[in-house]
Amino acid sequence: MASTVSSTNFLTSLGAGSGVDTKALAQSLAEAEITPRKEAINAKISKSEARISGYGYLKTALNDLKTAFAKLDDASDFSSVAATNTQSGALNVTVGSAAKTGTYMLEVTRLARAQRSASNAFAAADTPLNNNQPFALSLSVNGATGSTINVNTDTPSGVVSAINAANLGVEAQLLQTGDTTNPYTIVVTGQSGASQQFTLSATGGQVSFGNTLETAVDAQIKVNGLAVTRSSNQVSDLIEGVTLDLTATTSGAARIDLTRQTSTLKDNLKNLVTSYNDLETTLQELGNPKSAIKDGGGSLAGDSILRTIRAQVRGYITNLSSTPGSTLKAARDVGLSFDRTGKLTLDEAKLDNALQKNFDDVTKIFTAGTSGKSIFSTAPSGIAGDAVVRLDKILRSTGLLTTQTENTNKQITAYKADLTKLDTRLSQLLDRYTKQFSTMESLVGSNNSLKTSLKGSFDGMMAMYTNK
């Protein structure tokens, strides 16, 4: 530590003074006063740093619990329905979140088709059709007033480009037939369904589309014996939440079974149990002053935040749902409960019974029966929805844990400022003691010189009186 007094014990080096190491003595006396106070402050800093680590572990455990609840806070998380189909070669079945369980006998007797019409044949793709002059086409769909298509390049390729650029629901292609004289033909395809039949005619130009290759028709379907038609082979409005892609006619009726899939839901509930119990273990170790865990164990012993969070989170499970069902009201009704040691458990048999008999209630008590809720919504959101909102509030930058961490950091800053003051105080004490001991050494040195002088005088007088 720096001192304004020379660190050289000059009196001792000259052989004068008391012979005591005054520099070491001054250092020891100064440190004896300052060191215990520094150690106490450093202990507070260490404890505060451990608390910050503890808040970090707590935040991680709460975030894991929030993630577990988030997998149960949306109605779509519960709407897992799978389809089996006995004639997958004729139709594909895609199940959405709105699908309900049930069995359907579905027969496809005709696929929807689009009209296809061919033009007259041409010798080349760039054959002039109107003496190099623009002309027009008229397109009428299902007998409606015709739309005009302007053909600026009067060739078969120009006609194809003009039809496609008009974007009127028909598509043109120029095909090479292999004919030795006139190998090029324009084929125009409309949209599927009987209501999409069209007529296409030219006003000027040597082109016509009078050759109908296929007629536009609707798909014919029977579902559970009821005959229906659809204009498209992709049918999404026949069975709720299900999209059918028709690829061929069926051989008799295909059986489609829509069954509830609960394995993912069960896994999510098991994960919730695990996350909650991990949080409880974290709370216990953080609050246990005798914890054997070196990193974080006991770092929040006596901190009321542990009791606060434990009570809040336990309430997420034990309280009645904010959106109770007609039969099921709380998490305990689906098998979630605490044992005597405080661990959360899941009774799978009780859960299976609830899912089988009261599935809509299970969905409602956890999610309020809604999907896509905002994290800032104040509306009742069910067990999981409410938990996610409340945990997010605790974990956000303005939440309880962040506030506690910031306050603790401020304490550490204050403690370090106190250490700086003690270092200054130590330097001052060392300077004072050194000066005091230097004065003392000077006095001792003077006394020693006087003693030596007197002794010499007395020795001289004695020699004179004794003739020695």
Residue, then its C-alpha position, 0 to 999 in steps of 0.5 A: m500500500a502506498s505511503t507518503v513516508s519513506s518505506t526505508n527504516f532509516l533509523t534502524s539502518l543507521g544503528a540508532g533507535s530502539g532496534v524494533d522493526t517499526k515499519a512492520l509494526a506500523q503495517s501490522l497495527a494498520e492492518a489489524e484495524i482495517t482487515p476485519r472490516k474488509e473481510a466482513i465486506n468481502a463476505k457480503i460481496s460473496k454472499s450477494e454474488a451468490r444470490i445473483s447466481g441463485y436468482g439466475y438458477l431460479k429464473t432458468a427453472l421458472n422459464d422451463l416451467k413456463t415453456a411446459f405450460a405454453k405447450l398446454d395453453d392453446a386449444s390447438d395443442f389439444s386438437s390432435v386428431a389422426a385419420t386412417n383411410t382404406q383407399s389412400g390411392a384414391l384420396n388423401v386425407t389431411v386433418g386440421s385443428a378443427a377436426k372432430t372424431g368420427t367415422y365416414m364412408l366416402e365414395v368418389t364416383r367422378l373426379a372434377r375436371a376442367q374444360r380443355s379446348a384446342s385450336n386449329a393447327f399451325a405450320a409454325a410457332d411464329t406463323p402470322l395469324n392476322n397479316n402481322q396486325p394485332f387482334a382480339l380474343s373474347l373469353s366467356v365463362n359459364g355464359a357470362t359477358g365476354s372479357t377481351i384479350n388483346v393479342n399484340t403479336d399475331t402468332p400462335s406463341g403470341v396468342v399463348s402469351a396474351i391468354n396467360a398474361a390476361n390472368l382470366g382463369v384459363e391457361a394456354q399451352l402451345l403443343q407440338t403434335g408431330d404432324t408433318t404439315n401443321p404440327y402446332t396446336i394451342v390447348v386452353t385449359g379452364q378451371s375445374g367444375a361444371s360452372q367453369q365451362f368457357t367459350l373462346s373466340a377470335t375477332g379477326g385472326q386465323v384462329s379458332f377454339g372449336n375443338t373441345l377435348e374435355t368438358a368441365v364437370d363437378a366431382q361426384i361424391k357420396v359421404n355416408g350415403l349422401a350424394v354431393t358435388r364439388s367443383s374441385n378435387q380438393v374438398s375442404d368444406l365437406i367434413e369439418g376440419v378435414t381436407l380431401d384431395l381426390t386423385a381417383t374414383t374409389s372402389g366402392a366406399a372408402r372408410i375414413d376414421l378420425t380418432r383422437q390422438t392423446s400421446t402428445l398431450k400426455d407427454n406435455l402433461k408429464n413434462l409439466v410435472t417434471s418441470y414443476n418438480d425440478l423447480e421445487t428441487t431448485l427452490q429447496e436447494l437455494g433455500n437450504p443453508k446446509s445444501a451440499i450443492k456447491d454452485g448455488g446451494g443455499s444462496l437464497a437461504g432466508d430470502s422471502i422470494l422463495r416462499t412467494i414463488r412457491a406459493q404462487v406456482r403451486g396455486y397455478i396447479t391447485n386453484l380452480s381454473s379461471t375457465p371451468g368446464s361443465t364437469l371438470k373444474a381444476a387440474r386435479d380433475v385430470g389427475l394432477s395432484f401433490d403427494r405428501t412430499g410436495k411433489l407433483t404427480l399425474d394419475e394417468a388413469k384419471l387423465d384417460n378417463a377425463l379425455q375420454k368422457n370430458f375432452d372439451d372440458v379438459t381443453k377448456i380448463f387449460t386453455a379457455g377453449t381459445s387459440g393464439k392468445s396474446i401474452f398481454s391479454t387480461a382475459p381469463s385463459g385457463i390453467a395453462g394460459d393464466a400460468v404463462v401470463r403470470l410467469d412471463k410477468i415474473l420473468r420479464s425485464t421489469g419482473l420480480l427476479t430482474t428487480q431483485t438482481e438489479n438491487t443486489n448489484k447495486q449493493i455490491t457496487a456500494y460494498k466495493a465503494d466501501l472497500t475503496k474507502l477502507d484502502t484509503r483509510l489503511s494508507q492513512l493509518l500506515d502513514r500516521y503510525t510510521k510518522q509516530f514511530s519515526t518520532m519515537e525512534s528519534l527520541v530513543g536515539s537521542n536518549n541513547s546518545l545521551k546515555t553513551s555520553l554520560k557513561g563516557s564521562f563517568d568512566g573518565m572520572m572513575a579512571m581519574y579517581t582510581n588512577k587507572 
